[in-house]
Amino acid sequence: MSLNYASASVPRLSRAQARLLHLAAQGLLQPPRRKARRSDLVAAVERMRLLQIDTIHVVARSPWLVLHARLGDYPSAWLDEALAQGQLAECWAHEACFVTAADIGLHLHGRDLREHHWAHRHAVRMHREQRAPMEALLAGIRDSGPVRAADFVRAQGAQTPGWWQWKPEKRWLEAWFALGELMVLRRERFQRVYDLTANVLERLDPPFDAATCALPAAALRRRFILDSVRALGVTQAGWIADYFRLKPAVSEFELAPLLADGELLAVPVEGWTTPGYVHRDHADVLARAVRGRLRASHTALLSPFDPVVWDRARALAMFDFDYTLECYTPAARRRYGYFVLPILHRGRLVGRLDAKAHRAAGVFEIKTLFLQPGIAPTPALVQELAATIAASARWHATPQIRLLRTQPASLAAALRAAWRAAG
């Protein structure tokens, strides 16, 4: 079913305007206007609706990078502190994510909507096959309190199959986390400390609202759809389900009642064969975009797990940016590098860089930096990119920048000159 949205009364967005609306919703349109405050961190997660977790740390871990792109220079310890204070909670959403305390009930209740997710299916199978040791582990936590995987010693000579080589207790803890019996109380050096779900919920700020676990399945799916559209700013129907890993896919037919109720607005977007959908909360931002009143002035290095780029089809359609994370690709087959950071510049994804933070030596190494085809290294781009890289290097506590290779090759000399001039 295709909706008839071609009307003189409906504004039309150019692709550039759609990008600006998307970035405005994500908090990436303009750089921060002041120094970050603790409350800004939780507000950023609330705006995105979730913050994906990943453990790779050749540079700062992904959730810290996502926040740095939006908050600027902030203490990364704030994230762990917000979790320990109950302002954030961990759950399975898009993947393993931080969400706000106010939203955790939706995700605990929403597990039934995501029974297809690999983490849930794996946990169910593990409990079926290893019920006795899993139940014993859970009983031990009831009796003795919170635990870390590090509290369990791997049996000497034991080999654990699988990508991460986890010991059995870690796998059981993760399975109980996916099944909802355990939650993450806090993190210690990024290691999860697990406790009974009821104990973690008691510490939430704001207090846990049991009513969020009482929504009927259809109402909960509707809530996740609306939250996804709000977080994305403007989106095609086909991109919505991925945000919270919903199944089945969201269709235009399913969105029709939300349009009729005024919850969503449908707008044509240049080059899209299906409507763009905008949450009613962004009606004013949409109007500004149509009038050409949105201005992008931000330059940032994005995490591979940033909502802006984690959906390859969406990044390609929105930004003409074909992005794939290559850390799980054999080195000989990588095109750009191990953990490549997309470069956002004034409303466009203009390039990517592969970096490594050598923390002991204080060196921020850029192995490769590629500009997109057709992107010229103008003086303005060079100056803003140089400043962004330098700020990121300082935030990583690796202020010395080592640049090895760029494409075009002339960009390297221009960046080095900008860094020398800045002192």
Salt bridges, closest charged atoms under 4 A:
ASP40 OD2 - ARG34 NH1 2.75
GLU81 OE1 - ARG38 NH1 2.34
GLU90 OE2 - ARG187 NE 2.64
GLU90 OE1 - ARG192 NE 2.86
GLU95 OE2 - HIS117 NE2 3.37
GLU95 OE2 - ARG245 NH2 2.94
ASP103 OD2 - ARG49 NH2 2.83
ASP103 OD1 - ARG223 NH2 3.42
GLU135 OE2 - HIS127 NE2 2.92
ASP151 OD1 - ARG148 NH2 2.97
GLU174 OE2 - LYS170 NZ 3.13
GLU174 OE2 - ARG192 NH1 2.74
GLU188 OE1 - ARG148 NE 3.97
GLU188 OE2 - ARG186 NE 3.05
ASP227 OD2 - ARG49 NH2 3.57
ASP227 OD2 - ARG223 NE 2.99
ASP227 OD1 - ARG230 NH1 2.73
ASP242 OD2 - HIS94 ND1 3.91
ASP242 OD1 - ARG245 NH1 2.47
GLU254 OE2 - ARG221 NE 2.64
ASP261 OD2 - ARG222 NH2 3.26
GLU263 OE2 - ARG222 NH2 3.79
GLU263 OE1 - ARG280 NE 3.57
ASP281 OD2 - ARG230 NE 3.16
ASP281 OD2 - HIS279 ND1 3.75
ASP306 OD2 - ARG70 NH1 2.74
ASP322 OD1 - ARG312 NE 2.71
GLU365 OE1 - HIS358 NE2 2.65
GLU384 OE1 - HIS345 ND1 3.66
GLU384 OE2 - ARG346 NH2 2.99
